[in-house]
């Protein structure tokens, strides 16, 4: 009997997956479901899992972070990634964390069953546990002992790990992933109030400037002066946005050679996506992006839709919503600050746009991302 856990934020999706598995695979037992990363962490800590069906886009810890956790713990759990987004960055990150397969939504029944069976065939037979015999019990089952709740705030990476990860992303020309990593490190440093972020910020500055030096590219004088001024600044929450902006500039230098404005259509689209990611905190327009890659707005609009299967505006909105999710789940920033950080001039409009895209308000989303606690 193989033990399976389903991690999916959509209730209907979870129910459908469970029904198919239990109906079609008699040797499979669904031992748990989770609608967010916090619930999934509790399952990882409390039950044996042979196979996890894991949606990437769940409240944090997100799917990739959960996969990284499983691999760090060296658990034998097989992982099938479920995603509605056939994006290269997602696949690349999941492959690096040794995902065992991918399922693209909407998942066909035949594909699901074959993928599950293929994964389970790779599970050593001695790790598949027999079904436990239930024992009589009066009253509700006691909660299993749990470790300290996992904070939805990203953990601070040590300098050696950050240097290695950033260097690998530069080698892979993964600008957006690198920018995300740098942002999360800064947010994590400022979120952990029990320790001052100062040394962590200075360490990250040294890592980035050293990597820039390795490229042989000099720091512009204005940027060098800003970096030097860090040592004299009070690096607390109030300077969070300035630090983000400064480190984004340094990150840009690491990928300066990747900017290709006049080559293939794919290169232009990649440059535009990088431009959007870098400027999520500004009012980016199609015209701005077109000027950046030196083509007409009309041509860029057609090119973007052809290669991304969505309009420029739809992609921009999607990235802002995803970034809002990260800020809501990974920081204690007030919602109005999240709105302003993503170029929404009106917090009410941001709340309406977020609820339309996600299905819940920013406040409710943040609440769902908090680790659940069990009564003593």
N, C-alpha and C positions, 0 to 999 in steps of 0.2 A: 504494500500500500504506500503510495507516494503522497507526501504532504505538500499542498500548494497554498500559497497566499496570493490574494489579489489586491493590488494597490492601485486604486483608480478613484478620482474625485467625483465622477459622475455615477450616481446611484443606479441608474438604468443600465449603464455599461457594466457595472459590477455584477448586477443581478443576472444580466444576459450571459456574461462569461461563466458565472458559477453554474447556471442552469445547463449550459452546453457541456461543461466539463463533467458535472455529476451525472448527466443523462447519458453521455456518449463514452465516458471512460470509467468503467467500474472499479479499476484499480487506483483511482485518484480520490483523494479526500481534501476538500477545501477546509483548511484549519483556521483560516482567518481572513478578514477583509479590513482594508484601511482606506479612508477617504483623504488622508493627508500624510505628510511625512512624519509628523509626530506620532501618529497612531502606528505607522509602519515600524518606527524605531522600537516601540513597545512590543510589537509582534516579534521582531528580530531578537529581542532580549528574552522573550518568554516562551516561544514555541520553536520546535524543530521545523525547518523549511527545506524541502528538497528543491522546490522551484517557486520563483516569484514572478508573477506577471506584473510588470512595473510600468505605470504611465509616467512619462517624463514630466509633463506639466501638472504637477500637484503642488499644493501649498507646502512651503519649505519645512524640513529639508526636501528639496525637489528630487526627482527620480535619479538624476546623475549623482547627487550628493549621497543618496541612499546606496547606490551601486558602489560608490567609492568607499562607503562605510563597510559594506559587506566584504569588499576585497581587502581593506585594511585589517579587518578582523580575521581574515583568512578563512572565512566560512565556506563550506563546499556548496552553498546554495547556487543553483543555476538561475539565470536571470533572462527573461524574455522582455525586451523593451517594447512598449506599446506607445505609439505616437501618431498624432495627426499631421505632424510636420516632417516632411521628407527633406530636412535641411542638412547640409554637409557637416556643419559644426556639431550638431547633435550626434550624428552618426560617428563622427571622428572622436568626440569625447567619450561616447559609450564604448567604442572599440578599444580606446586606450585603457578603459577600466574593465576590459575583458567581459563585455556583455556576450551572452550566448546566442542571441538571435534578435530579430526585429520584426514587429508586426505593425503594419501601417493601417490606421483607422480609415474607414470602417473595416473591421477584421472579418474575413470570410470564415465560416464555420470549418470548412475543410482545411484551410490554412492554419487556423488555430489548433485544431486537433493534431495535425501533422507536426507542427512546431513543438507542441507540448510533448508529444511522444518521442520526437527526436532528442529533445533535451533530457527527458527522463531516461532514455537509453544510455546517456552519458553519465548518469548518477551511479556510482558503485553500489552494488546490491546491499552491501553491509551497512550503508548509511540510510537505507530506506527502512523506517521503523514499522513494526507491526502495530495494528490499531490497538490502542489501550483499552483495557476492560474497565468501564466506568464503575465506580464504587458508590454505594448509597451515601447520600449527603442530605443533611437537614439544613434548610435555609439556603441563601445565596452562596455561590462558590466564593471562597476567599480569593482576593486578588493576589496573583503571584508577586513575589518580591521584585521590585523594580529598582533600577539604578536611579540616580538623580535625573529629573526630567531634562531632556535635551532641549537646550534653548533654540528658538528659531533663528537667533542671531548667528551669523556665520562665525566660525572659530577663527582666531588669529593664527596665521601660518608663521612658523619660525623663519628667520632670514634665509637659512640655507635652503629650505624647501621653496621659498618664494623665488630665490635666485634660479634654482633648477627649473621650476615650472615656467617662469617668464622666459628664460633662455630657450626652453623647448618650444614654446609658443612662437617666439620670434623665428626660430628655425623652420617652423611649420607655416610661417606667414599667416598666422591666425590672429589678426589684429583685434577683431571684436572679442574673441575669447580672452586675449591678454588684457584689453581694456576692462572687461568685466572682472577679471581676477584682481586687478589693481584697485578698482572701485570697491570690491568686496573686502579687500584687506583694510582699506582706509575706514570703511563703515564698521568693520569688526573692531578695529582699534579704538574708535570713538564710542562704540556701543558698550564695551566692557568697562563700566564705570569704576570697578574696583582697582583698575590700574590706569595710570596716566598714559595717554597715547603718544607722548612726545618721543620716546626712544624708538618706538615702532615706526613712527612716521620718518624719523631721521634714518633708520635702517633701510626703509623702503626707498628713500631718496638716494642713498648710497648705492643700493642695488641697481636702480635704474640708470643712474649716471655712469656707473662702472660699465654697464652693458652698452650704453651709448658710446663710451670711449672705445670699447672693443670693436665697434663698427668703423672706427677711424673718422667718425663724423664729429666736428667740433660743436660745442654747445653755443647757440647764439648768445651774444653778450647779455641781452635783456633777460633771457631765461636763466643764465648762469647767476645773474645778480639775485633773481628771485629764489633760486636754490640756496645761495649763500645766506640769504636773509632768514631762511627757516630756523637757523640755530638761535636767532635772537627773538623769534616770535613765540607767543604763548599758544602752543598747539593744542587747543581744546575744542569743544563742540562748536563754539562760535566761529572758528576758522575752518570748519569742516568743508564748506563749499570752495573756499579759496584753495585749500589743499587738493581737493578733487580736481579742480581746474588746472593747477600747476602740474600735477602728476599725469594728467591726460596729455598735456603738452609734451612732457618728456617721453611718454609712451609713443606719441606720434613720431618723434624723431627715430625711434627704434624701427619704425616701419616706413620711413621716408622713401626707401628704394622700391617699395611695393606699389606706390602710386603710379598707375599706368593710364594716362588719360587718352592716349591715341592709338591703342592697340585693338584687341578684339572686343566684341560686344560683351563677352563674359567678364573681361577685365574692367570694362567701364561700369558694369553693374556692381561688381565687387567693390570698386572704388566708391560708388554712390552709397552702398550699404555701410561701408566704413564711415563715410561722411555723416550719414544719418546717426550712426551709433555715437560718434564723437560729439554730435550737436543735439542730443535729445533734450538738453536743457535750454534750447533756443527755438525760436519760431522758424524752423526750417521750411522752405517752400520748394516746389518742383523747380522753379526758376533758379533758386540758389544752387541746388544740386546740379542742374544742367550747366550752369556757368562753371561750376567746379570741375566738370569733366569736359568742358569746351564743346558741348553739342547743344542743339536747340531743345527747349522744353518739350515741344511736340514730339520730337524724335525720341527723347528720353522716356517720355510717357509710354509710347508704343513699345520701346525696347524693354522697359521695366516690366510691363504687363506680360510680354511674350516670355521672358526668362523667369519671372517670379510667379506667374499665374495669379497675380493680384495687382491692383493699382499701386502707384507710388503712395498715395494718401492712405490706403488701407494698410500698407506695410508700416508706414510711419505710425499710425494709430496702434497697430499691433505691438510694435516695439515699445511705445510709450506705456501701454498697459502692462507689458511684461516687466518693464523697468519699475513701474509703480508697484507691482506685486513684490519685487525684490526689496524695495524700500520699505514697504509696509510690513513685510515679514522679517526683514533683517535689520531693522533699526527702530528707534523709538521716536523718530521725527514726527511732529504733528502733521496731520493730514494736509493742512494748508501749506506746509513747507514742502511736502511731497508734490502737491499740485504745482507750486511755483518752480520747483526743481525740474519739472517736466514741461515748462513753458505754458502751463495753464494759468491765465490771468485771473480766472474766477474759480474758486474752490468748489462752488456749487456745481458749475458746469463739469468740472473734473469728476465729482462724485457721480453725476448722472451718466457721464461717458463710461466710467469704470463699471458701474452697475449694469449698464447695457451690454458691455463686453463680457463681464465675468459672471453676472447673475446675482451678485451680492454687493452691498455697499463696501467702500474701503474699510469702514469700521468693523463690519462683520467679517470681512476677509482677514483682517488682522487678528480678530478674536479667534477665528478658526485655525490660524497658524500657531497660536499659543499652545504649548504642550499641555495635554490634558492631565489632570491630577486625580488620583483616586482617594476617596476618604480613608482615613486611618481605621 
